[in-house]
Amino acid sequence: MAYLWVAIGGALGSVGRYGCSGLALRWFGLGFPYGTLFVNVAGSFVIGVLGTLALDGERSLSTTDVRAFLIVGILGGFTTFSSFSFETLNLARTGNLSGAAMNVVLSLVLCLGAVWLGYASAAAFTR
């Protein structure tokens, strides 16, 4: 049954990523992969929260199916390391080395910061 929950969650997360990326494209244009950066930072925050709640034995995340649906399915479909990698390569390949470096640094710093903030937020509410 967990595979079905992962599939449903993955579909929902992918649609969410597609929508966020489309909005970022309309708002900011093609010059930088803002959509991918946003979904990866947001997903890092949410996995920090959900991971902390799951580790603390939060009842709503206590079943394997719920964790599979939320963490593997939705967040797995929503966030995307492969898009980050491809977009960074394209920035470098087209001569935008500073944009490529900025994407790597921003993604690393913001995603790690977001997962820590999610963890800290959830830990503060579970104590």
Secondary structure as a PSIPRED ss2 file (coil, helix, strand):
# PSIPRED VFORMAT (PSIPRED V4.0)

   1 M C   1.000  0.000  0.000
   2 A H   0.000  1.000  0.000
   3 Y H   0.000  1.000  0.000
   4 L H   0.000  1.000  0.000
   5 W H   0.000  1.000  0.000
   6 V H   0.000  1.000  0.000
   7 A H   0.000  1.000  0.000
   8 I H   0.000  1.000  0.000
   9 G H   0.000  1.000  0.000
  10 G H   0.000  1.000  0.000
  11 A H   0.000  1.000  0.000
  12 L H   0.000  1.000  0.000
  13 G H   0.000  1.000  0.000
  14 S H   0.000  1.000  0.000
  15 V H   0.000  1.000  0.000
  16 G H   0.000  1.000  0.000
  17 R H   0.000  1.000  0.000
  18 Y H   0.000  1.000  0.000
  19 G H   0.000  1.000  0.000
  20 C H   0.000  1.000  0.000
  21 S H   0.000  1.000  0.000
  22 G H   0.000  1.000  0.000
  23 L H   0.000  1.000  0.000
  24 A H   0.000  1.000  0.000
  25 L H   0.000  1.000  0.000
  26 R H   0.000  1.000  0.000
  27 W H   0.000  1.000  0.000
  28 F H   0.000  1.000  0.000
  29 G C   1.000  0.000  0.000
  30 L C   1.000  0.000  0.000
  31 G C   1.000  0.000  0.000
  32 F C   1.000  0.000  0.000
  33 P C   1.000  0.000  0.000
  34 Y H   0.000  1.000  0.000
  35 G H   0.000  1.000  0.000
  36 T H   0.000  1.000  0.000
  37 L H   0.000  1.000  0.000
  38 F H   0.000  1.000  0.000
  39 V H   0.000  1.000  0.000
  40 N H   0.000  1.000  0.000
  41 V H   0.000  1.000  0.000
  42 A H   0.000  1.000  0.000
  43 G H   0.000  1.000  0.000
  44 S H   0.000  1.000  0.000
  45 F H   0.000  1.000  0.000
  46 V H   0.000  1.000  0.000
  47 I H   0.000  1.000  0.000
  48 G H   0.000  1.000  0.000
  49 V H   0.000  1.000  0.000
  50 L H   0.000  1.000  0.000
  51 G H   0.000  1.000  0.000
  52 T H   0.000  1.000  0.000
  53 L H   0.000  1.000  0.000
  54 A H   0.000  1.000  0.000
  55 L H   0.000  1.000  0.000
  56 D C   1.000  0.000  0.000
  57 G C   1.000  0.000  0.000
  58 E C   1.000  0.000  0.000
  59 R H   0.000  1.000  0.000
  60 S H   0.000  1.000  0.000
  61 L H   0.000  1.000  0.000
  62 S C   1.000  0.000  0.000
  63 T C   1.000  0.000  0.000
  64 T H   0.000  1.000  0.000
  65 D H   0.000  1.000  0.000
  66 V H   0.000  1.000  0.000
  67 R H   0.000  1.000  0.000
  68 A H   0.000  1.000  0.000
  69 F H   0.000  1.000  0.000
  70 L H   0.000  1.000  0.000
  71 I H   0.000  1.000  0.000
  72 V H   0.000  1.000  0.000
  73 G H   0.000  1.000  0.000
  74 I H   0.000  1.000  0.000
  75 L H   0.000  1.000  0.000
  76 G H   0.000  1.000  0.000
  77 G H   0.000  1.000  0.000
  78 F H   0.000  1.000  0.000
  79 T C   1.000  0.000  0.000
  80 T C   1.000  0.000  0.000
  81 F H   0.000  1.000  0.000
  82 S H   0.000  1.000  0.000
  83 S H   0.000  1.000  0.000
  84 F H   0.000  1.000  0.000
  85 S H   0.000  1.000  0.000
  86 F H   0.000  1.000  0.000
  87 E H   0.000  1.000  0.000
  88 T H   0.000  1.000  0.000
  89 L H   0.000  1.000  0.000
  90 N H   0.000  1.000  0.000
  91 L H   0.000  1.000  0.000
  92 A H   0.000  1.000  0.000
  93 R H   0.000  1.000  0.000
  94 T C   1.000  0.000  0.000
  95 G C   1.000  0.000  0.000
  96 N C   1.000  0.000  0.000
  97 L H   0.000  1.000  0.000
  98 S H   0.000  1.000  0.000
  99 G H   0.000  1.000  0.000
 100 A H   0.000  1.000  0.000
 101 A H   0.000  1.000  0.000
 102 M H   0.000  1.000  0.000
 103 N H   0.000  1.000  0.000
 104 V H   0.000  1.000  0.000
 105 V H   0.000  1.000  0.000
 106 L H   0.000  1.000  0.000
 107 S H   0.000  1.000  0.000
 108 L H   0.000  1.000  0.000
 109 V H   0.000  1.000  0.000
 110 L H   0.000  1.000  0.000
 111 C H   0.000  1.000  0.000
 112 L H   0.000  1.000  0.000
 113 G H   0.000  1.000  0.000
 114 A H   0.000  1.000  0.000
 115 V H   0.000  1.000  0.000
 116 W H   0.000  1.000  0.000
 117 L H   0.000  1.000  0.000
 118 G H   0.000  1.000  0.000
 119 Y H   0.000  1.000  0.000
 120 A H   0.000  1.000  0.000
 121 S H   0.000  1.000  0.000
 122 A H   0.000  1.000  0.000
 123 A H   0.000  1.000  0.000
 124 A H   0.000  1.000  0.000
 125 F H   0.000  1.000  0.000
 126 T H   0.000  1.000  0.000
 127 R C   1.000  0.000  0.000
